Amino acid sequence: MTDVVDADELLRRIRRGQERAAEEERAWRERAQSLTATDPEGAREAADRARAFEAVLRVLEEIVRPGGGPVRTEGVKQVT
C-alpha cells in the first residue's frame, strides 16, 4: 500500500472490509449449521472460520469507534 490516502478514503476502505467480513462470517456460520448433521468435522472448521471473521469485525469496529459497544452478532455455536 504505497498510495497516500486521506481519512475519508481510509474509513471507506475499513467499512468495505467490515461489510466483507460480515458477509463471510454469515456464510461460514450458515455452512457450519448446514454441515452439523452430516459432517461434524467440516462444521467445526466452518465454525472456526466464522469466529475468525467475527474477530476481524470486532477489530475493525474498534478502529472505527474506539471504546464503543461490542459488535452485535448471533455468534456461532461450537460443534462438538
Secondary structure, DSSP 4 states (H G I P E B T S, - for coil): --S---HHHHHHHHHHHHHHHHHHHHHHHHHHHHHTTT-HHHHHHHHHHHHHHHHHHHHHHHHHSTT-PPP-----PPP-
